[in-house]
Amino acid sequence: MSSPWSRHSLVPAIAYTVIAVAIGILARATGSDDVDSGVVLGIVVGVGISVMHTLGDAVFDPNKPEPWTWFAITAGYHAIGQLIVAVVVSTWR
């Protein structure tokens, strides 16, 4: 039986913590301190980085049987997650 903190849960936890810290640093650097500026930051980071990176994977990875379905689900997941994180860290007092 594996521990609840196996590498399958520990690695994403570390990765998403690093992403949240990076978005927090960007929020402070850009002066994002309310919901509106957090939404803008989330859209810029989510679409400008994550969605575009996922698009490259969808286009150039020949092992995905339905690359556009995979792209829509994965890109949407990351963009929405980063939007939420950006709003939270922008409004955190």
Secondary structure, DSSP 8 states (H G I E B T S, - for coil): ---TTSHHHHHHHHHHHHHHHHHHHHHHHHT--SHHHHHHHHHHHIIIIIIHHHHHHHHH-TT-SSHHHHHHHHHHHHHHHHHHHHHHHHH--
